[in-house]
Amino acid sequence: MKLEELNIYQISMEISDEIWDLVKDWKYFEKDTIGKQLVRSADSISANISEGFGRFYFKENKNFNYYARGSLYETKTWLSKAYSRKLIDENVFNLLIKKLDSLGIKLNNYIKTIGSNNK
């Protein structure tokens, strides 16, 4: 299997692109404070999934996917801050949180399978 075929990787890439498109048009202050953090945490989800995928040992792969899960939660926090500070509307916020929640479930399931004989 190639990394690009991994469903959690595909979804995480889509989410980070959506967040990039959202933040790129913000004013300087908003982009420089919350925006950069939001983009970095969202990008970190797919980056950690890919780094784990490229590791030789299952334990390392699992660890990087735990980091990806941490970045997912960080992204939800930055989205919450963006919403509470009126940088994004409720519909965008709810849609992105729903996607992240779904990705979180899939990521947890993937973590459970790493190193198992069920592959």
Order of alpha helices (4+ residues) and beta strands (2+ residues): alpha-alpha-alpha-alpha
